[in-house]
Amino acid sequence: MIPLEDLYLIFSAGLVVAGLSLVGAAVRAYASTERRAMIFLSLGFTLIVAATVSTALGALITDFQNVRTLLLVNNGFSMGGYLFVLYSVVAQ
């Protein structure tokens, strides 16, 4: 059976790959359309990926000891990322 920490890293890696794929798609969309919304979309997905990476690294460095801090960092980066994504969808 795979240890829980290893599963966490595998799922985190999957999130990072998916998120960076979305960043790449948004950058390509900006290159072809020159719509500013695509810049904000790529920034949003970048922050969401940063949330995953920072939480995973923080968890490994602290041996999963500072759960409240990890959640705060994750939610902070995620909220910023989702605000950029929301802005890219709503703002014209």
PDB file of N, CA, C and O in Angstrom:
ATOM      1  N   MET A   1       0.832  -1.179   0.000  1.00  0.00           N
ATOM      2  CA  MET A   1       0.000   0.000   0.000  1.00  0.00           C
ATOM      3  C   MET A   1       0.881   1.248   0.000  1.00  0.00           C
ATOM      4  O   MET A   1       1.917   1.285   0.663  1.00  0.00           O
ATOM      5  N   ILE A   2       0.463   2.262  -0.744  1.00  0.00           N
ATOM      6  CA  ILE A   2       1.230   3.505  -0.863  1.00  0.00           C
ATOM      7  C   ILE A   2       1.003   4.357   0.378  1.00  0.00           C
ATOM      8  O   ILE A   2      -0.143   4.567   0.777  1.00  0.00           O
ATOM      9  N   PRO A   3       2.092   4.858   1.004  1.00  0.00           N
ATOM     10  CA  PRO A   3       1.917   5.720   2.180  1.00  0.00           C
ATOM     11  C   PRO A   3       1.149   6.998   1.818  1.00  0.00           C
ATOM     12  O   PRO A   3       1.206   7.468   0.682  1.00  0.00           O
ATOM     13  N   LEU A   4       0.445   7.539   2.784  1.00  0.00           N
ATOM     14  CA  LEU A   4      -0.396   8.716   2.568  1.00  0.00           C
ATOM     15  C   LEU A   4       0.402   9.908   2.049  1.00  0.00           C
ATOM     16  O   LEU A   4      -0.078  10.642   1.185  1.00  0.00           O
ATOM     17  N   GLU A   5       1.606  10.108   2.563  1.00  0.00           N
ATOM     18  CA  GLU A   5       2.438  11.224   2.112  1.00  0.00           C
ATOM     19  C   GLU A   5       2.785  11.087   0.631  1.00  0.00           C
ATOM     20  O   GLU A   5       2.805  12.077  -0.099  1.00  0.00           O
ATOM     21  N   ASP A   6       3.059   9.853   0.187  1.00  0.00           N
ATOM     22  CA  ASP A   6       3.368   9.632  -1.223  1.00  0.00           C
ATOM     23  C   ASP A   6       2.150   9.897  -2.104  1.00  0.00           C
ATOM     24  O   ASP A   6       2.277  10.470  -3.186  1.00  0.00           O
ATOM     25  N   LEU A   7       0.983   9.485  -1.647  1.00  0.00           N
ATOM     26  CA  LEU A   7      -0.241   9.781  -2.405  1.00  0.00           C
ATOM     27  C   LEU A   7      -0.460  11.279  -2.514  1.00  0.00           C
ATOM     28  O   LEU A   7      -0.843  11.785  -3.569  1.00  0.00           O
ATOM     29  N   TYR A   8      -0.216  11.981  -1.423  1.00  0.00           N
ATOM     30  CA  TYR A   8      -0.366  13.433  -1.428  1.00  0.00           C
ATOM     31  C   TYR A   8       0.550  14.059  -2.473  1.00  0.00           C
ATOM     32  O   TYR A   8       0.127  14.950  -3.209  1.00  0.00           O
ATOM     33  N   LEU A   9       1.797  13.604  -2.546  1.00  0.00           N
ATOM     34  CA  LEU A   9       2.733  14.145  -3.532  1.00  0.00           C
ATOM     35  C   LEU A   9       2.329  13.792  -4.958  1.00  0.00           C
ATOM     36  O   LEU A   9       2.495  14.604  -5.868  1.00  0.00           O
ATOM     37  N   ILE A  10       1.806  12.600  -5.156  1.00  0.00           N
ATOM     38  CA  ILE A  10       1.356  12.193  -6.490  1.00  0.00           C
ATOM     39  C   ILE A  10       0.184  13.063  -6.938  1.00  0.00           C
ATOM     40  O   ILE A  10       0.164  13.547  -8.070  1.00  0.00           O
ATOM     41  N   PHE A  11      -0.788  13.261  -6.053  1.00  0.00           N
ATOM     42  CA  PHE A  11      -1.936  14.103  -6.401  1.00  0.00           C
ATOM     43  C   PHE A  11      -1.516  15.554  -6.597  1.00  0.00           C
ATOM     44  O   PHE A  11      -2.043  16.237  -7.476  1.00  0.00           O
ATOM     45  N   SER A  12      -0.579  16.028  -5.794  1.00  0.00           N
ATOM     46  CA  SER A  12      -0.077  17.396  -5.951  1.00  0.00           C
ATOM     47  C   SER A  12       0.616  17.560  -7.296  1.00  0.00           C
ATOM     48  O   SER A  12       0.439  18.575  -7.970  1.00  0.00           O
ATOM     49  N   ALA A  13       1.399  16.568  -7.684  1.00  0.00           N
ATOM     50  CA  ALA A  13       2.074  16.623  -8.983  1.00  0.00           C
ATOM     51  C   ALA A  13       1.050  16.653 -10.117  1.00  0.00           C
ATOM     52  O   ALA A  13       1.234  17.371 -11.099  1.00  0.00           O
ATOM     53  N   GLY A  14      -0.019  15.882  -9.986  1.00  0.00           N
ATOM     54  CA  GLY A  14      -1.080  15.902 -10.988  1.00  0.00           C
ATOM     55  C   GLY A  14      -1.738  17.275 -11.084  1.00  0.00           C
ATOM     56  O   GLY A  14      -2.017  17.759 -12.181  1.00  0.00           O
ATOM     57  N   LEU A  15      -1.985  17.900  -9.935  1.00  0.00           N
ATOM     58  CA  LEU A  15      -2.554  19.254  -9.938  1.00  0.00           C
ATOM     59  C   LEU A  15      -1.617  20.253 -10.589  1.00  0.00           C
ATOM     60  O   LEU A  15      -2.061  21.134 -11.326  1.00  0.00           O
ATOM     61  N   VAL A  16      -0.326  20.124 -10.325  1.00  0.00           N
ATOM     62  CA  VAL A  16       0.648  21.046 -10.913  1.00  0.00           C
ATOM     63  C   VAL A  16       0.693  20.874 -12.432  1.00  0.00           C
ATOM     64  O   VAL A  16       0.718  21.865 -13.162  1.00  0.00           O
ATOM     65  N   VAL A  17       0.703  19.649 -12.908  1.00  0.00           N
ATOM     66  CA  VAL A  17       0.728  19.405 -14.355  1.00  0.00           C
ATOM     67  C   VAL A  17      -0.535  19.957 -15.012  1.00  0.00           C
ATOM     68  O   VAL A  17      -0.461  20.618 -16.048  1.00  0.00           O
ATOM     69  N   ALA A  18      -1.692  19.688 -14.410  1.00  0.00           N
ATOM     70  CA  ALA A  18      -2.946  20.193 -14.975  1.00  0.00           C
ATOM     71  C   ALA A  18      -2.977  21.719 -14.942  1.00  0.00           C
ATOM     72  O   ALA A  18      -3.390  22.355 -15.912  1.00  0.00           O
ATOM     73  N   GLY A  19      -2.544  22.299 -13.840  1.00  0.00           N
ATOM     74  CA  GLY A  19      -2.551  23.757 -13.726  1.00  0.00           C
ATOM     75  C   GLY A  19      -1.608  24.414 -14.711  1.00  0.00           C
ATOM     76  O   GLY A  19      -1.963  25.409 -15.341  1.00  0.00           O
ATOM     77  N   LEU A  20      -0.403  23.866 -14.852  1.00  0.00           N
ATOM     78  CA  LEU A  20       0.536  24.449 -15.807  1.00  0.00           C
ATOM     79  C   LEU A  20       0.051  24.273 -17.245  1.00  0.00           C
ATOM     80  O   LEU A  20       0.358  25.101 -18.103  1.00  0.00           O
ATOM     81  N   SER A  21      -0.696  23.215 -17.519  1.00  0.00           N
ATOM     82  CA  SER A  21      -1.301  23.050 -18.848  1.00  0.00           C
ATOM     83  C   SER A  21      -2.304  24.163 -19.110  1.00  0.00           C
ATOM     84  O   SER A  21      -2.380  24.694 -20.218  1.00  0.00           O
ATOM     85  N   LEU A  22      -3.076  24.515 -18.079  1.00  0.00           N
ATOM     86  CA  LEU A  22      -4.032  25.618 -18.220  1.00  0.00           C
ATOM     87  C   LEU A  22      -3.322  26.952 -18.375  1.00  0.00           C
ATOM     88  O   LEU A  22      -3.773  27.807 -19.137  1.00  0.00           O
ATOM     89  N   VAL A  23      -2.225  27.140 -17.667  1.00  0.00           N
ATOM     90  CA  VAL A  23      -1.434  28.363 -17.834  1.00  0.00           C
ATOM     91  C   VAL A  23      -0.937  28.455 -19.272  1.00  0.00           C
ATOM     92  O   VAL A  23      -1.040  29.506 -19.905  1.00  0.00           O
ATOM     93  N   GLY A  24      -0.404  27.365 -19.778  1.00  0.00           N
ATOM     94  CA  GLY A  24       0.085  27.352 -21.161  1.00  0.00           C
ATOM     95  C   GLY A  24      -1.012  27.639 -22.169  1.00  0.00           C
ATOM     96  O   GLY A  24      -0.795  28.367 -23.138  1.00  0.00           O
ATOM     97  N   ALA A  25      -2.189  27.070 -21.944  1.00  0.00           N
ATOM     98  CA  ALA A  25      -3.309  27.320 -22.856  1.00  0.00           C
ATOM     99  C   ALA A  25      -3.725  28.783 -22.823  1.00  0.00           C
ATOM    100  O   ALA A  25      -4.037  29.366 -23.861  1.00  0.00           O
ATOM    101  N   ALA A  26      -3.730  29.381 -21.629  1.00  0.00           N
ATOM    102  CA  ALA A  26      -4.111  30.792 -21.520  1.00  0.00           C
ATOM    103  C   ALA A  26      -3.072  31.697 -22.179  1.00  0.00           C
ATOM    104  O   ALA A  26      -3.431  32.694 -22.806  1.00  0.00           O
ATOM    105  N   VAL A  27      -1.805  31.363 -22.045  1.00  0.00           N
ATOM    106  CA  VAL A  27      -0.757  32.160 -22.681  1.00  0.00           C
ATOM    107  C   VAL A  27      -0.854  32.044 -24.202  1.00  0.00           C
ATOM    108  O   VAL A  27      -0.710  33.038 -24.914  1.00  0.00           O
ATOM    109  N   ARG A  28      -1.100  30.832 -24.697  1.00  0.00           N
ATOM    110  CA  ARG A  28      -1.271  30.657 -26.148  1.00  0.00           C
ATOM    111  C   ARG A  28      -2.499  31.418 -26.642  1.00  0.00           C
ATOM    112  O   ARG A  28      -2.472  32.000 -27.726  1.00  0.00           O
ATOM    113  N   ALA A  29      -3.575  31.416 -25.853  1.00  0.00           N
ATOM    114  CA  ALA A  29      -4.776  32.156 -26.230  1.00  0.00           C
ATOM    115  C   ALA A  29      -4.486  33.650 -26.276  1.00  0.00           C
ATOM    116  O   ALA A  29      -4.977  34.352 -27.160  1.00  0.00           O
ATOM    117  N   TYR A  30      -3.690  34.139 -25.328  1.00  0.00           N
ATOM    118  CA  TYR A  30      -3.323  35.557 -25.356  1.00  0.00           C
ATOM    119  C   TYR A  30      -2.492  35.866 -26.592  1.00  0.00           C
ATOM    120  O   TYR A  30      -2.693  36.891 -27.243  1.00  0.00           O
ATOM    121  N   ALA A  31      -1.564  34.984 -26.913  1.00  0.00           N
ATOM    122  CA  ALA A  31      -0.697  35.212 -28.079  1.00  0.00           C
ATOM    123  C   ALA A  31      -1.496  35.281 -29.369  1.00  0.00           C
ATOM    124  O   ALA A  31      -1.146  36.035 -30.278  1.00  0.00           O
ATOM    125  N   SER A  32      -2.562  34.503 -29.456  1.00  0.00           N
ATOM    126  CA  SER A  32      -3.334  34.501 -30.700  1.00  0.00           C
ATOM    127  C   SER A  32      -4.440  35.555 -30.717  1.00  0.00           C
ATOM    128  O   SER A  32      -4.824  36.009 -31.795  1.00  0.00           O
ATOM    129  N   THR A  33      -4.960  35.956 -29.567  1.00  0.00           N
ATOM    130  CA  THR A  33      -6.075  36.916 -29.544  1.00  0.00           C
ATOM    131  C   THR A  33      -5.704  38.279 -28.992  1.00  0.00           C
ATOM    132  O   THR A  33      -6.405  39.258 -29.249  1.00  0.00           O
ATOM    133  N   GLU A  34      -4.604  38.365 -28.231  1.00  0.00           N
ATOM    134  CA  GLU A  34      -4.157  39.587 -27.568  1.00  0.00           C
ATOM    135  C   GLU A  34      -5.226  40.170 -26.635  1.00  0.00           C
ATOM    136  O   GLU A  34      -5.271  41.381 -26.418  1.00  0.00           O
ATOM    137  N   ARG A  35      -6.081  39.309 -26.088  1.00  0.00           N
ATOM    138  CA  ARG A  35      -7.071  39.754 -25.100  1.00  0.00           C
ATOM    139  C   ARG A  35      -6.419  39.788 -23.728  1.00  0.00           C
ATOM    140  O   ARG A  35      -5.814  38.807 -23.297  1.00  0.00           O
ATOM    141  N   ARG A  36      -6.546  40.936 -23.033  1.00  0.00           N
ATOM    142  CA  ARG A  36      -5.942  41.090 -21.709  1.00  0.00           C
ATOM    143  C   ARG A  36      -6.499  40.087 -20.715  1.00  0.00           C
ATOM    144  O   ARG A  36      -5.812  39.705 -19.767  1.00  0.00           O
ATOM    145  N   ALA A  37      -7.722  39.661 -20.920  1.00  0.00           N
ATOM    146  CA  ALA A  37      -8.327  38.708 -19.994  1.00  0.00           C
ATOM    147  C   ALA A  37      -7.513  37.417 -19.902  1.00  0.00           C
ATOM    148  O   ALA A  37      -7.482  36.769 -18.856  1.00  0.00           O
ATOM    149  N   MET A  38      -6.863  37.055 -20.990  1.00  0.00           N
ATOM    150  CA  MET A  38      -6.064  35.829 -20.991  1.00  0.00           C
ATOM    151  C   MET A  38      -4.827  35.965 -20.106  1.00  0.00           C
ATOM    152  O   MET A  38      -4.351  34.973 -19.554  1.00  0.00           O
ATOM    153  N   ILE A  39      -4.305  37.181 -19.965  1.00  0.00           N
ATOM    154  CA  ILE A  39      -3.174  37.400 -19.051  1.00  0.00           C
ATOM    155  C   ILE A  39      -3.635  37.150 -17.622  1.00  0.00           C
ATOM    156  O   ILE A  39      -2.959  36.464 -16.856  1.00  0.00           O
ATOM    157  N   PHE A  40      -4.796  37.713 -17.265  1.00  0.00           N
ATOM    158  CA  PHE A  40      -5.316  37.523 -15.916  1.00  0.00           C
ATOM    159  C   PHE A  40      -5.672  36.061 -15.661  1.00  0.00           C
ATOM    160  O   PHE A  40      -5.499  35.557 -14.552  1.00  0.00           O
ATOM    161  N   LEU A  41      -6.165  35.390 -16.686  1.00  0.00           N
ATOM    162  CA  LEU A  41      -6.470  33.970 -16.544  1.00  0.00           C
ATOM    163  C   LEU A  41      -5.197  33.169 -16.272  1.00  0.00           C
ATOM    164  O   LEU A  41      -5.178  32.307 -15.392  1.00  0.00           O
ATOM    165  N   SER A  42      -4.139  33.453 -17.024  1.00  0.00           N
ATOM    166  CA  SER A  42      -2.882  32.725 -16.803  1.00  0.00           C
ATOM    167  C   SER A  42      -2.283  33.061 -15.439  1.00  0.00           C
ATOM    168  O   SER A  42      -1.721  32.182 -14.786  1.00  0.00           O
ATOM    169  N   LEU A  43      -2.391  34.313 -14.997  1.00  0.00           N
ATOM    170  CA  LEU A  43      -1.915  34.670 -13.658  1.00  0.00           C
ATOM    171  C   LEU A  43      -2.703  33.930 -12.578  1.00  0.00           C
ATOM    172  O   LEU A  43      -2.133  33.465 -11.591  1.00  0.00           O
ATOM    173  N   GLY A  44      -4.007  33.826 -12.773  1.00  0.00           N
ATOM    174  CA  GLY A  44      -4.838  33.109 -11.815  1.00  0.00           C
ATOM    175  C   GLY A  44      -4.451  31.649 -11.701  1.00  0.00           C
ATOM    176  O   GLY A  44      -4.311  31.123 -10.597  1.00  0.00           O
ATOM    177  N   PHE A  45      -4.280  30.997 -12.829  1.00  0.00           N
ATOM    178  CA  PHE A  45      -3.894  29.588 -12.788  1.00  0.00           C
ATOM    179  C   PHE A  45      -2.480  29.417 -12.225  1.00  0.00           C
ATOM    180  O   PHE A  45      -2.191  28.417 -11.568  1.00  0.00           O
ATOM    181  N   THR A  46      -1.605  30.385 -12.480  1.00  0.00           N
ATOM    182  CA  THR A  46      -0.261  30.336 -11.913  1.00  0.00           C
ATOM    183  C   THR A  46      -0.310  30.396 -10.391  1.00  0.00           C
ATOM    184  O   THR A  46       0.416  29.665  -9.718  1.00  0.00           O
ATOM    185  N   LEU A  47      -1.164  31.265  -9.842  1.00  0.00           N
ATOM    186  CA  LEU A  47      -1.294  31.348  -8.385  1.00  0.00           C
ATOM    187  C   LEU A  47      -1.911  30.082  -7.800  1.00  0.00           C
ATOM    188  O   LEU A  47      -1.551  29.661  -6.701  1.00  0.00           O
ATOM    189  N   ILE A  48      -2.827  29.486  -8.525  1.00  0.00           N
ATOM    190  CA  ILE A  48      -3.428  28.236  -8.046  1.00  0.00           C
ATOM    191  C   ILE A  48      -2.380  27.124  -8.022  1.00  0.00           C
ATOM    192  O   ILE A  48      -2.353  26.311  -7.097  1.00  0.00           O
ATOM    193  N   VAL A  49      -1.522  27.091  -9.037  1.00  0.00           N
ATOM    194  CA  VAL A  49      -0.420  26.125  -9.035  1.00  0.00           C
ATOM    195  C   VAL A  49       0.541  26.444  -7.887  1.00  0.00           C
ATOM    196  O   VAL A  49       1.042  25.537  -7.222  1.00  0.00           O
ATOM    197  N   ALA A  50       0.795  27.728  -7.658  1.00  0.00           N
ATOM    198  CA  ALA A  50       1.680  28.130  -6.554  1.00  0.00           C
ATOM    199  C   ALA A  50       1.114  27.668  -5.216  1.00  0.00           C
ATOM    200  O   ALA A  50       1.871  27.299  -4.318  1.00  0.00           O
ATOM    201  N   ALA A  51      -0.204  27.684  -5.078  1.00  0.00           N
ATOM    202  CA  ALA A  51      -0.829  27.201  -3.844  1.00  0.00           C
ATOM    203  C   ALA A  51      -0.508  25.728  -3.626  1.00  0.00           C
ATOM    204  O   ALA A  51      -0.166  25.314  -2.518  1.00  0.00           O
ATOM    205  N   THR A  52      -0.621  24.958  -4.673  1.00  0.00           N
ATOM    206  CA  THR A  52      -0.343  23.523  -4.573  1.00  0.00           C
ATOM    207  C   THR A  52       1.124  23.267  -4.250  1.00  0.00           C
ATOM    208  O   THR A  52       1.446  22.468  -3.370  1.00  0.00           O
ATOM    209  N   VAL A  53       2.004  23.948  -4.965  1.00  0.00           N
ATOM    210  CA  VAL A  53       3.443  23.734  -4.772  1.00  0.00           C
ATOM    211  C   VAL A  53       3.875  24.188  -3.379  1.00  0.00           C
ATOM    212  O   VAL A  53       4.599  23.471  -2.689  1.00  0.00           O
ATOM    213  N   SER A  54       3.434  25.372  -2.965  1.00  0.00           N
ATOM    214  CA  SER A  54       3.865  25.883  -1.663  1.00  0.00           C
ATOM    215  C   SER A  54       3.325  25.022  -0.523  1.00  0.00           C
ATOM    216  O   SER A  54       4.015  24.805   0.473  1.00  0.00           O
ATOM    217  N   THR A  55       2.109  24.538  -0.667  1.00  0.00           N
ATOM    218  CA  THR A  55       1.551  23.687   0.380  1.00  0.00           C
ATOM    219  C   THR A  55       2.285  22.347   0.449  1.00  0.00           C
ATOM    220  O   THR A  55       2.593  21.858   1.535  1.00  0.00           O
ATOM    221  N   ALA A  56       2.560  21.765  -0.705  1.00  0.00           N
ATOM    222  CA  ALA A  56       3.269  20.475  -0.719  1.00  0.00           C
ATOM    223  C   ALA A  56       4.679  20.622  -0.162  1.00  0.00           C
ATOM    224  O   ALA A  56       5.117  19.806   0.650  1.00  0.00           O
ATOM    225  N   LEU A  57       5.393  21.661  -0.597  1.00  0.00           N
ATOM    226  CA  LEU A  57       6.747  21.865  -0.087  1.00  0.00           C
ATOM    227  C   LEU A  57       6.731  22.172   1.408  1.00  0.00           C
ATOM    228  O   LEU A  57       7.546  21.646   2.167  1.00  0.00           O
ATOM    229  N   GLY A  58       5.807  23.018   1.818  1.00  0.00           N
ATOM    230  CA  GLY A  58       5.696  23.344   3.236  1.00  0.00           C
ATOM    231  C   GLY A  58       5.377  22.118   4.075  1.00  0.00           C
ATOM    232  O   GLY A  58       5.912  21.950   5.170  1.00  0.00           O
ATOM    233  N   ALA A  59       4.510  21.268   3.561  1.00  0.00           N
ATOM    234  CA  ALA A  59       4.152  20.051   4.289  1.00  0.00           C
ATOM    235  C   ALA A  59       5.354  19.127   4.427  1.00  0.00           C
ATOM    236  O   ALA A  59       5.567  18.536   5.486  1.00  0.00           O
ATOM    237  N   LEU A  60       6.134  19.003   3.370  1.00  0.00           N
ATOM    238  CA  LEU A  60       7.317  18.135   3.428  1.00  0.00           C
ATOM    239  C   LEU A  60       8.389  18.712   4.337  1.00  0.00           C
ATOM    240  O   LEU A  60       9.013  17.983   5.109  1.00  0.00           O
ATOM    241  N   ILE A  61       8.606  20.020   4.250  1.00  0.00           N
ATOM    242  CA  ILE A  61       9.656  20.646   5.056  1.00  0.00           C
ATOM    243  C   ILE A  61       9.316  20.574   6.542  1.00  0.00           C
ATOM    244  O   ILE A  61      10.189  20.326   7.373  1.00  0.00           O
ATOM    245  N   THR A  62       8.044  20.793   6.870  1.00  0.00           N
ATOM    246  CA  THR A  62       7.650  20.803   8.291  1.00  0.00           C
ATOM    247  C   THR A  62       7.151  19.449   8.771  1.00  0.00           C
ATOM    248  O   THR A  62       6.697  19.326   9.909  1.00  0.00           O
ATOM    249  N   ASP A  63       7.228  18.445   7.930  1.00  0.00           N
ATOM    250  CA  ASP A  63       6.757  17.105   8.261  1.00  0.00           C
ATOM    251  C   ASP A  63       5.284  17.121   8.689  1.00  0.00           C
ATOM    252  O   ASP A  63       4.886  16.435   9.630  1.00  0.00           O
ATOM    253  N   PHE A  64       4.496  17.913   7.981  1.00  0.00           N
ATOM    254  CA  PHE A  64       3.047  18.017   8.181  1.00  0.00           C
ATOM    255  C   PHE A  64       2.686  18.479   9.605  1.00  0.00           C
ATOM    256  O   PHE A  64       1.647  18.097  10.145  1.00  0.00           O
ATOM    257  N   GLN A  65       3.555  19.303  10.201  1.00  0.00           N
ATOM    258  CA  GLN A  65       3.324  19.732  11.576  1.00  0.00           C
ATOM    259  C   GLN A  65       2.500  21.014  11.683  1.00  0.00           C
ATOM    260  O   GLN A  65       1.674  21.124  12.589  1.00  0.00           O
ATOM    261  N   ASN A  66       2.691  21.960  10.816  1.00  0.00           N
ATOM    262  CA  ASN A  66       2.025  23.263  10.904  1.00  0.00           C
ATOM    263  C   ASN A  66       0.810  23.306   9.987  1.00  0.00           C
ATOM    264  O   ASN A  66       0.800  24.028   8.990  1.00  0.00           O
ATOM    265  N   VAL A  67      -0.192  22.545  10.323  1.00  0.00           N
ATOM    266  CA  VAL A  67      -1.351  22.399   9.447  1.00  0.00           C
ATOM    267  C   VAL A  67      -2.078  23.726   9.251  1.00  0.00           C
ATOM    268  O   VAL A  67      -2.486  24.044   8.134  1.00  0.00           O
ATOM    269  N   ARG A  68      -2.242  24.491  10.299  1.00  0.00           N
ATOM    270  CA  ARG A  68      -2.953  25.779  10.170  1.00  0.00           C
ATOM    271  C   ARG A  68      -2.219  26.725   9.232  1.00  0.00           C
ATOM    272  O   ARG A  68      -2.840  27.394   8.407  1.00  0.00           O
ATOM    273  N   THR A  69      -0.918  26.778   9.358  1.00  0.00           N
ATOM    274  CA  THR A  69      -0.129  27.635   8.475  1.00  0.00           C
ATOM    275  C   THR A  69      -0.212  27.143   7.035  1.00  0.00           C
ATOM    276  O   THR A  69      -0.350  27.944   6.111  1.00  0.00           O
ATOM    277  N   LEU A  70      -0.129  25.838   6.844  1.00  0.00           N
ATOM    278  CA  LEU A  70      -0.230  25.275   5.495  1.00  0.00           C
ATOM    279  C   LEU A  70      -1.569  25.609   4.860  1.00  0.00           C
ATOM    280  O   LEU A  70      -1.634  25.968   3.684  1.00  0.00           O
ATOM    281  N   LEU A  71      -2.639  25.490   5.640  1.00  0.00           N
ATOM    282  CA  LEU A  71      -3.967  25.809   5.114  1.00  0.00           C
ATOM    283  C   LEU A  71      -4.101  27.286   4.797  1.00  0.00           C
ATOM    284  O   LEU A  71      -4.725  27.654   3.801  1.00  0.00           O
ATOM    285  N   LEU A  72      -3.518  28.145   5.640  1.00  0.00           N
ATOM    286  CA  LEU A  72      -3.568  29.581   5.404  1.00  0.00           C
ATOM    287  C   LEU A  72      -2.839  29.949   4.120  1.00  0.00           C
ATOM    288  O   LEU A  72      -3.342  30.737   3.319  1.00  0.00           O
ATOM    289  N   VAL A  73      -1.656  29.380   3.926  1.00  0.00           N
ATOM    290  CA  VAL A  73      -0.894  29.644   2.702  1.00  0.00           C
ATOM    291  C   VAL A  73      -1.661  29.134   1.487  1.00  0.00           C
ATOM    292  O   VAL A  73      -1.777  29.835   0.482  1.00  0.00           O
ATOM    293  N   ASN A  74      -2.182  27.920   1.578  1.00  0.00           N
ATOM    294  CA  ASN A  74      -2.941  27.342   0.470  1.00  0.00           C
ATOM    295  C   ASN A  74      -4.150  28.203   0.132  1.00  0.00           C
ATOM    296  O   ASN A  74      -4.376  28.525  -1.034  1.00  0.00           O
ATOM    297  N   ASN A  75      -4.917  28.574   1.130  1.00  0.00           N
ATOM    298  CA  ASN A  75      -6.120  29.366   0.871  1.00  0.00           C
ATOM    299  C   ASN A  75      -5.778  30.753   0.352  1.00  0.00           C
ATOM    300  O   ASN A  75      -6.499  31.292  -0.487  1.00  0.00           O
ATOM    301  N   GLY A  76      -4.691  31.338   0.837  1.00  0.00           N
ATOM    302  CA  GLY A  76      -4.296  32.663   0.363  1.00  0.00           C
ATOM    303  C   GLY A  76      -3.935  32.662  -1.111  1.00  0.00           C
ATOM    304  O   GLY A  76      -4.431  33.485  -1.881  1.00  0.00           O
ATOM    305  N   PHE A  77      -3.069  31.736  -1.501  1.00  0.00           N
ATOM    306  CA  PHE A  77      -2.698  31.639  -2.912  1.00  0.00           C
ATOM    307  C   PHE A  77      -3.907  31.258  -3.774  1.00  0.00           C
ATOM    308  O   PHE A  77      -4.105  31.820  -4.851  1.00  0.00           O
ATOM    309  N   SER A  78      -4.704  30.313  -3.301  1.00  0.00           N
ATOM    310  CA  SER A  78      -5.876  29.884  -4.071  1.00  0.00           C
ATOM    311  C   SER A  78      -6.862  31.024  -4.258  1.00  0.00           C
ATOM    312  O   SER A  78      -7.371  31.231  -5.359  1.00  0.00           O
ATOM    313  N   MET A  79      -7.137  31.767  -3.187  1.00  0.00           N
ATOM    314  CA  MET A  79      -8.070  32.880  -3.284  1.00  0.00           C
ATOM    315  C   MET A  79      -7.573  33.911  -4.295  1.00  0.00           C
ATOM    316  O   MET A  79      -8.340  34.389  -5.131  1.00  0.00           O
ATOM    317  N   GLY A  80      -6.286  34.251  -4.213  1.00  0.00           N
ATOM    318  CA  GLY A  80      -5.737  35.194  -5.185  1.00  0.00           C
ATOM    319  C   GLY A  80      -5.871  34.679  -6.603  1.00  0.00           C
ATOM    320  O   GLY A  80      -6.235  35.428  -7.509  1.00  0.00           O
ATOM    321  N   GLY A  81      -5.577  33.401  -6.798  1.00  0.00           N
ATOM    322  CA  GLY A  81      -5.699  32.813  -8.132  1.00  0.00           C
ATOM    323  C   GLY A  81      -7.114  32.822  -8.647  1.00  0.00           C
ATOM    324  O   GLY A  81      -7.359  33.173  -9.802  1.00  0.00           O
ATOM    325  N   TYR A  82      -8.059  32.434  -7.791  1.00  0.00           N
ATOM    326  CA  TYR A  82      -9.452  32.419  -8.229  1.00  0.00           C
ATOM    327  C   TYR A  82      -9.983  33.827  -8.481  1.00  0.00           C
ATOM    328  O   TYR A  82     -10.839  34.013  -9.346  1.00  0.00           O
ATOM    329  N   LEU A  83      -9.492  34.819  -7.742  1.00  0.00           N
ATOM    330  CA  LEU A  83      -9.911  36.201  -8.017  1.00  0.00           C
ATOM    331  C   LEU A  83      -9.434  36.648  -9.398  1.00  0.00           C
ATOM    332  O   LEU A  83     -10.168  37.326 -10.117  1.00  0.00           O
ATOM    333  N   PHE A  84      -8.210  36.274  -9.770  1.00  0.00           N
ATOM    334  CA  PHE A  84      -7.724  36.589 -11.114  1.00  0.00           C
ATOM    335  C   PHE A  84      -8.545  35.865 -12.173  1.00  0.00           C
ATOM    336  O   PHE A  84      -8.892  36.454 -13.197  1.00  0.00           O
ATOM    337  N   VAL A  85      -8.859  34.590 -11.935  1.00  0.00           N
ATOM    338  CA  VAL A  85      -9.683  33.846 -12.895  1.00  0.00           C
ATOM    339  C   VAL A  85     -11.055  34.495 -13.021  1.00  0.00           C
ATOM    340  O   VAL A  85     -11.559  34.675 -14.130  1.00  0.00           O
ATOM    341  N   LEU A  86     -11.655  34.845 -11.901  1.00  0.00           N
ATOM    342  CA  LEU A  86     -12.964  35.495 -11.920  1.00  0.00           C
ATOM    343  C   LEU A  86     -12.895  36.821 -12.666  1.00  0.00           C
ATOM    344  O   LEU A  86     -13.770  37.128 -13.475  1.00  0.00           O
ATOM    345  N   TYR A  87     -11.862  37.601 -12.396  1.00  0.00           N
ATOM    346  CA  TYR A  87     -11.706  38.885 -13.092  1.00  0.00           C
ATOM    347  C   TYR A  87     -11.561  38.683 -14.599  1.00  0.00           C
ATOM    348  O   TYR A  87     -12.101  39.461 -15.386  1.00  0.00           O
ATOM    349  N   SER A  88     -10.842  37.652 -14.995  1.00  0.00           N
ATOM    350  CA  SER A  88     -10.655  37.416 -16.427  1.00  0.00           C
ATOM    351  C   SER A  88     -11.953  37.030 -17.110  1.00  0.00           C
ATOM    352  O   SER A  88     -12.132  37.293 -18.299  1.00  0.00           O
ATOM    353  N   VAL A  89     -12.861  36.409 -16.370  1.00  0.00           N
ATOM    354  CA  VAL A  89     -14.134  35.999 -16.958  1.00  0.00           C
ATOM    355  C   VAL A  89     -15.140  37.149 -16.980  1.00  0.00           C
ATOM    356  O   VAL A  89     -15.879  37.318 -17.949  1.00  0.00           O
ATOM    357  N   VAL A  90     -15.161  37.942 -15.896  1.00  0.00           N
ATOM    358  CA  VAL A  90     -16.179  38.975 -15.733  1.00  0.00           C
ATOM    359  C   VAL A  90     -15.794  40.275 -16.447  1.00  0.00           C
ATOM    360  O   VAL A  90     -16.637  40.894 -17.097  1.00  0.00           O
ATOM    361  N   ALA A  91     -14.545  40.689 -16.333  1.00  0.00           N
ATOM    362  CA  ALA A  91     -14.125  41.983 -16.889  1.00  0.00           C
ATOM    363  C   ALA A  91     -14.020  41.894 -18.405  1.00  0.00           C
ATOM    364  O   ALA A  91     -13.559  40.897 -18.960  1.00  0.00           O
ATOM    365  N   GLN A  92     -14.443  42.927 -19.032  1.00  0.00           N
ATOM    366  CA  GLN A  92     -14.365  42.984 -20.499  1.00  0.00           C
ATOM    367  C   GLN A  92     -13.457  44.088 -20.954  1.00  0.00           C
ATOM    368  O   GLN A  92     -13.274  44.281 -22.156  1.00  0.00           O
TER     369      GLN A  92
END
